[in-house]
């Protein structure tokens, strides 16, 4: 689930950054430090805005300036019992691993319907019912979280597809470890099959200048 969260970040600046553009330096450093990070309880997706003028002080004996920057951020926190869509990244005999955005989930064999059998001789390895349902690397899948374990800077989850309306989705896109560039998406935008199917979020990176 997504939330708008008020947070604070302490940023230290070298004296060479002090000047009329200090607000820009602070914002750039804030984004570089926190966006995409995991606090152990939630993921910080992006910085929305700084909520007020940051206050700073000079650290005695060093010349370094310390600023406390309050900001508003979009964060994502998964909950037990939440239903999410993800992409299968690995299939093994004991289950499969699924990436749901930045969260990695494991679905054990006991949490997969019994009609889906493991086929280790297939390329790639898969769970299949030999009647159209296939779970393999790159499969889009809907899961339900049944447990979440958090550590400092890390979060892991276990999930199930052994309930109604869960399991493989009717989307077939190639999975790649290499992010898809904006040029690739633009070049394929006129293809009918691509227009009908959403791109998996884990395989797309947008050029920063498109967001300006």
Secondary structure, 3 states (H helix, E strand, C coil): CEEEEEEEEEEEECHHHCCCCHHHHHHHHHHHHHCCCECCCCEEEEEEEECCCCEEEECCCCCCEEEEEEEEEEEECCCCCCEEEEEEEEEECCEEEEEECCEEEEEEHHHCCCCCEEECCCCCCEEECCCCCEECCCCEEEEEEEEEEEECCEEEEEEECCCCCCEECCCCCCCCCCCECHHHHHHCCCCHHHHHCCCCHHHECCCHHHHC
